């Protein structure tokens, strides 16, 4: 069976209507969301902020030790969560700024159960799940590379927070979950280590 065609996201904007200082001042953790769908343009901005490229040399929007880029981003969409994108789990590809279908169907409830039944995971239209492939960084820096991976995901998480704020959306960084249960819910290989779950939606 052939794989569905990639979903090429709208090009991200490099200029916004909210100053950085205002986004920092307004940033907060949001745990309750409306069911309003998210536009593909908004999703494009969020993923670009998390792991997109910032120039023609393929530098990314977050610093990475040795440019090893250990993070992989998945989007868990509910039905009607993102305009013109079916429910399922999608893998974000930085080089082409596109999504490919990883797993069909509604996964938010299983993901919430894996995260101690935090209900806002399935209430949000979509969840961004950031995983690490530690060996990309530890193969270069040894065990200290694990620390660099954790620094990098902090950069990515804050970028998502600020971009969501600038778009009038809300998010919260969740680290309380059972790793193996998250991998099972998303059907990921064992080398993928989930580090963040970030529900995103219009604040209720």
Phi, psi and omega in degrees: 000132181286149179281146175301150180295148176300152174260108179275119186281155175302149179298136180288149176276143178262358178226138180233177183269348181252124177298151180304317182300322179291320178297319178296316182293327184269349183299132175205165177274124181249130183240002179227131189229154170279173178270005181302133182289158179259138178286156175297328178296319178293318177298319178303315181296318181296316182288324175298317179297326183284315186205023181282177178261146185253349178200180185291345179274004178071017170299147181262171184283354174233146177290146181222130181303121179063017184052041180274340173046071184277354188269142173233136187247133176237145178244125178257110184257135170272172178298123181072011183290323178231134184303129175064023174233126182288161177296145181152187178249130183237144179260129180272133179247113184298316188297325182252001183048056185220167176242142169238144181291125178259322184205127179281155169099174180282120185240349186300324181291318177295323179294320178296318178299323179291342182249045174061031177058040174285108194294337182291346176293322178266347176282329181289147177300328180211159175232133173263123179247122180252125181244159178244141167252088190303326187296337177300325183261320182290335178294340180259321186249002183071203185296334178296338178301333178300320178297320181294324177298317182293325174298317184295321181290332173296318177300314182295317180298317179294322176300319179296316177305310185291321179293318177300316179300315181296334181269359184078021179251173178230157177205170175211140179272122182247126176241358181269099178197166176267116187306311184295324179292323176294315178300320180293318181298321182266356181054056179257151175292160187295335180289344176279120181251106180293134181240326181224141163241125182233096173297145180224137176184180175285126181303137179283000000 
